[in-house]
Amino acid sequence: MWFFRRMLRVPWTARKTNEEVLKETETTRSLMNRIRRRQAKFVGHIMRREGLANFITTGRMEGKKSRGRQREKMLDGMTSWMGTKRVTDALSETWDRESWKDMIANAKGQGT
């Protein structure tokens, strides 16, 4: 982000958000999208297998929940990024590799 600010000669005293600088340069955050895509590929890999990682990722572990605000699950953030309504819709797509790859490729990029 600093190089866009440098190119536009935005002083550090100016109250411009990073989003405003991105709009001026007409670019998007590519790093976050790259991370989200890799996470989605990893989740697809985990969901096609059966085992402990699958249970942990879907949150079906038994036991007490910790006190306080619950942490955001990886699946919740991914469904908002992909633009699907429910987690179960996204998880049902993991069994079909081609539709899962299409879903990742056509993700809307929301929630970044």
C-alpha positions as CSV (number, residue, x, y, z in Angstrom):
1,M,0.0,0.0,0.0
2,W,2.9,2.4,0.7
3,F,4.0,2.4,-2.9
4,F,0.6,3.7,-4.1
5,R,0.8,6.4,-1.5
6,R,4.2,7.3,-2.7
7,M,3.2,7.3,-6.3
8,L,0.2,9.6,-5.6
9,R,2.4,11.7,-3.3
10,V,0.0,11.4,-0.4
11,P,1.5,12.9,2.8
12,W,1.4,11.0,6.0
13,T,-0.7,13.8,7.5
14,A,-3.5,13.4,5.0
15,R,-6.4,11.5,6.4
16,K,-6.9,9.0,3.5
17,T,-7.8,5.5,4.1
18,N,-6.2,2.6,2.2
19,E,-9.5,2.0,0.5
20,E,-9.5,5.6,-0.9
21,V,-6.0,5.2,-2.2
22,L,-7.0,1.9,-3.9
23,K,-9.9,3.6,-5.5
24,E,-7.7,6.4,-6.9
25,T,-5.3,3.9,-8.4
26,E,-8.1,1.7,-9.6
27,T,-6.6,-1.5,-8.1
28,T,-7.9,-4.1,-5.7
29,R,-6.3,-6.0,-2.9
30,S,-4.8,-9.0,-4.6
31,L,-3.0,-10.4,-1.6
32,M,-6.2,-11.0,0.4
33,N,-7.9,-12.6,-2.6
34,R,-4.9,-14.9,-3.1
35,I,-5.0,-15.9,0.6
36,R,-8.7,-16.6,0.4
37,R,-8.4,-18.7,-2.7
38,R,-5.7,-20.8,-1.1
39,Q,-7.8,-21.2,2.0
40,A,-10.7,-22.3,-0.2
41,K,-8.6,-24.9,-2.0
42,F,-7.4,-26.2,1.4
43,V,-10.9,-26.5,2.7
44,G,-12.0,-28.3,-0.4
45,H,-9.1,-30.7,0.1
46,I,-10.0,-31.3,3.8
47,M,-13.8,-31.7,3.1
48,R,-13.3,-34.4,0.5
49,R,-11.5,-36.6,3.1
50,E,-12.9,-38.0,6.3
51,G,-11.0,-37.6,9.5
52,L,-10.1,-35.4,12.4
53,A,-9.3,-32.3,10.3
54,N,-12.8,-32.6,8.7
55,F,-14.5,-32.6,12.1
56,I,-12.5,-29.7,13.4
57,T,-13.0,-27.6,10.3
58,T,-16.8,-28.1,10.4
59,G,-16.9,-27.5,14.1
60,R,-18.5,-30.8,15.1
61,M,-16.2,-31.4,18.0
62,E,-17.8,-32.2,21.4
63,G,-17.0,-30.3,24.5
64,K,-17.6,-27.0,26.2
65,K,-17.3,-23.7,24.3
66,S,-14.9,-21.2,25.8
67,R,-16.3,-18.0,27.5
68,G,-16.6,-14.7,25.7
69,R,-17.1,-13.9,22.1
70,Q,-16.7,-16.9,19.8
71,R,-13.9,-16.7,17.2
72,E,-14.9,-16.4,13.6
73,K,-14.7,-19.8,11.9
74,M,-12.8,-20.1,8.7
75,L,-15.9,-21.4,6.9
76,D,-18.0,-18.4,7.9
77,G,-15.4,-16.0,6.4
78,M,-15.0,-18.1,3.3
79,T,-18.8,-18.3,2.6
80,S,-19.0,-14.5,2.8
81,W,-16.1,-14.2,0.5
82,M,-17.6,-16.6,-2.0
83,G,-21.0,-15.0,-1.9
84,T,-22.9,-18.1,-0.8
85,K,-25.7,-17.9,1.8
86,R,-25.0,-20.9,3.9
87,V,-22.0,-23.0,4.9
88,T,-23.8,-26.2,4.0
89,D,-24.2,-25.0,0.4
90,A,-20.5,-24.4,0.1
91,L,-19.6,-27.7,1.7
92,S,-21.9,-29.7,-0.5
93,E,-20.0,-28.3,-3.5
94,T,-16.6,-29.7,-2.3
95,W,-17.4,-33.2,-3.4
96,D,-17.6,-32.1,-7.0
97,R,-14.1,-30.8,-7.8
98,E,-15.0,-29.0,-11.0
99,S,-17.9,-27.1,-9.5
100,W,-15.7,-26.3,-6.4
101,K,-13.0,-24.9,-8.7
102,D,-15.5,-22.9,-10.6
103,M,-16.9,-21.5,-7.4
104,I,-13.4,-20.4,-6.2
105,A,-12.6,-18.9,-9.6
106,N,-15.8,-16.9,-9.7
107,A,-15.8,-15.7,-6.1
108,K,-17.1,-12.2,-5.6
109,G,-14.3,-11.2,-3.2
110,Q,-16.7,-9.9,-0.6
111,G,-15.7,-9.8,3.1
112,T,-12.0,-9.0,2.5
